Amino acid sequence: MLYKFYETQRSLMEPLTDLAASAAKLYANPQSIWGQHPLSQRISAGYDLLHRLGKDYEKPEFGLRTADVDGVDVAIHERVELKKPFCELRRFKRYTDDQATLSKLKDQPAVLIVAPLSGHYATLLRDTVRTMLKDHKVYITDWTNARLVPLSEGDFHLDDYVNYVQEFIRHVQKLYGNCHVMSVCQPTVPVLAAVSLMASRGELTPLSMVMMGGPIDARKSPTKVNNLAMNKKLDWFERHVIYRVPTRFPGAGRKVYPGFLQHSGFVAMNPSNHARSHYDYFQDLIKGDRSSAQSHRQFYDEYNAVLDMDANYYLQTIQTVFQDFKLVNGTWDVRGVDGQIEHVNPNDIKTTALLSVEGELDDISGSGQTEAVHSICGGVPKTMQAHFEVEGAGHYGIFAGRRWREMVYPKVKAFILRYQPQSVASTPAPLPSPASAKPAPRKKAALRTT
């Protein structure tokens, strides 16, 4: 019922927010009658802020068109490599006709970035992807808003998440011989499970795993987010935060944890900070500080865009990660795509190097939660393990912004390169089939890819 009420309210507000946007432009235009008013800038700023507080935020684009590789701009083509009902595996393919740059690109490591499925879209990692593209072939998991998935596609469970990750790893391995995996926040747990299961079966495991700000052991330095999940019984979550998708969406009738509830929780963690940020935006508009105003818009266009999560996945994550601590207790069993139950044993991982990254001021995954991965991966030689705490960084600072680019990324880049054998880097991708191959144009440099 709450979901229907929310959608009804949003639909009723939509014409008003559109009107506010139009009014903001009218008062901001010095050529209009309204723009001549002595308080026009202040009125325009008020309408603009009203519009942004009431509007609906759709899924943003990655919008990555080029990447800087040692001072050379290479073109980026974003495409879907694999499409699953609840996720797409996206590749950011790089194109260049500069032969020296092409040689560099071909030998760079392939990295699968597993984005969190915890309320925001994968585009939250845009800065992560942009930076990684300088020195890596980059793939990312782009999770689908559950309200857009028809009931005919079935439910989505935490086990399905683990199975998706395994399939994506195998896909990238098939192209390049092997790959590296980076998980940010929530996926550290299912990624570790996926690699553990592959190791237990004797499959080829990734060359390295980079685990950033995730709840491997949520018992350590519990945060407000952890405490809510730990202190409420599972049936409380079922009764209070699970709703059915309204009829106007393709996933009508699906039980979900709505994105707007997750967003409300995010805001409630630091309400004064958000209020101050919106007031600063209002002041920037009045002063004509376009740069600061645009930075605010870019941040909140991303922050306010949220997705629904299938109820089965959400509730199982609460139980597995934050209540039963199945990963660290060694009690986690996963159902594979063949229906067989397999036990998750991180100690079976032997040849995958392990780097954990934490933010000193992380208020979502507390200190020591990610570092705990080293204590449960006893099969990985200590010489292949490393931990890095980012001084002064909060949760978002370890994968976006200045600290990510200047402090974290150099460590991640060096760690991945250390475990990137030349033989794997030189393994060529399969050539296209004759039916799909197109001849290169004559007397013109062909645009090459990596």
Sequence and secondary structure as in RCSB ss.txt:
>XXXX:A:sequence
MLYKFYETQRSLMEPLTDLAASAAKLYANPQSIWGQHPLSQRISAGYDLLHRLGKDYEKPEFGLRTADVDGVDVA
IHERVELKKPFCELRRFKRYTDDQATLSKLKDQPAVLIVAPLSGHYATLLRDTVRTMLKDHKVYITDWTNARLVP
LSEGDFHLDDYVNYVQEFIRHVQKLYGNCHVMSVCQPTVPVLAAVSLMASRGELTPLSMVMMGGPIDARKSPTKV
NNLAMNKKLDWFERHVIYRVPTRFPGAGRKVYPGFLQHSGFVAMNPSNHARSHYDYFQDLIKGDRSSAQSHRQFY
DEYNAVLDMDANYYLQTIQTVFQDFKLVNGTWDVRGVDGQIEHVNPNDIKTTALLSVEGELDDISGSGQTEAVHS
ICGGVPKTMQAHFEVEGAGHYGIFAGRRWREMVYPKVKAFILRYQPQSVASTPAPLPSPASAKPAPRKKAALRTT
>XXXX:A:secstr
 HHHHHHHHHHHHHHHHHHHHHHHHHHH TTSSGGGSTTHHHHHHHHHHHHHHHS          EEEETTEEEE
EEEEEEEEETTEEEEEEEEEE  HHHHHHHHTS EEEEE   SSB GGGGHHHHHHHTTTSEEEEEEE  GGGS 
GGG    HHHHHHHHHHHHHHHHHHHS  EEEEESTTHHHHHHHHHHHHHTT    SEEEEES  TTTTSS  HH
HHHHHHS HHHHHHHT EE  TTSTTTT EEE HHHHHHHHHHHSHHHHHHHHHHHHHHHHHT HHHHHHHHHHH
HHHT B  EEHHHHHHHIIIIIIS HHHHT  EEE TTS EEE  GGG  S EEEEEEETT SSS TTTTTTHHH
H TTS GGGEEEEEETT  TGGGTSSHHIIIIIHHHHHHHHHHT  HHHHT       TTT     TTS   EE 
